[in-house]
Amino acid sequence: MTIATNKEFSARRTNVLRLGSVLLAAVASACTSTPTPDQMSRTAVETAPADLQLLCANAAAQAGGVESSKVLPTSSRKLDAKTYQVDLNVGGKPVSCTVDTEGNVISV
Amino acid sequence: MNVNPEGAKTCSGGGRGGLQRFSLAKAAILLATGLAFSVGVALAAGTQVYNPKTGQWTNYDRTQAYKYYRTHKQVPESFRMQVVKFRTAEQPGTIIIDGNQHFLYLVQPGQKAIRYGIGVGRDGFGWAGIVRVGRTAEWPTWTPPAEMVARDPNARKWAKGQPGGPDNPLGARALYLYEGDQDTIYRIHGTPEPWTIGLDVSSGCIRMNNDDIVDLHSRIQVGAKVIVLMQGAALYKGV
């Protein structure tokens, strides 16, 4: 067994710190995703994508036995990374719907 | 199809006029720097676009939009015409407008849609509903509604109608939106101010680049269903 000199210890510590920095940078870049060209705009109001809002409207029309032309999404919000809540006007009545990013209506 | 219909009173964008008028407005804003800052902050709550070079989202207000258009001769990529995935039970040919995100979708077969960038109504002028295309026009005449004539001195001289042409606020084509058989006064139309796509600028009409509205006009049928989604709408039509 050998005892490391102060100089060797310092060099090892520097190498460990460099490796840590590289790993940290890699993790950070993986977490910061670059949007695809079709998603390079956004607004302060983070609404559900239009197709998901209308999938909810269609599901609510079927569930309520109402013509789809009488169902309109009025507002929406992101619940978590994979789920949106959509508020609907169904023939004059407020109805809430949740839908996931794959287009599966979870509840009406 | 009607060509240059007379007497069709329509909404139109706020801030009519071309580059010259915009430059004057910009100069005025630069002079009043304090006011310009507060205006900038107010608009910052609106659209943002991603800059791939810096990897950052930046505010996209009217001044930034004009600068971008002057530099690139087109709007940011997100607002250009493109085919996108669109899961829907709506029939192909249906028009769906996402007023909050500034997109117009024309539903295509196979769970796809053609997506176009749009400009929509500014605060207090946004609306939502389910309407239809009642008629269309090429290089339409623009006749401002009485309320606009009353509040906008620039609209006053066209109270009896501005003939179609490159300076006309309705641009190259107009799709007139009807609720049943009733004209809503709202239109989907072109614009002589293409840099305003992606912004909340109009009096309730949906504006598109002239190339895009010509393309959309060539693809749709009179009678097509139009669904307008707008969170925080001031008005509802057809529901």
Interface residues (C-beta under 8 A of the other chain):
Chain A: T32 T34 P35 P37 D38 Q39 M40 S41 R42 T43 A44 V45 T47 P49 A50 D51 L52 Q53 L54 L55 N58 S68 S69 K70 V71 L72 P73 T74 S75 S76 N89 G103
Chain B: A45 G46 T47 Q48 V49 Y50 P52 G55 W57 Y60 P76 E77 S78 F79 Q82 V84 K85 F86 R87 T88 A89 E90 I96 D98 N100 Q101 H102 F103 Y105 A113 R115 A128 G129 I130 G198 K225 I227 L229 Q231 G232 A233 Y236 G238 V239
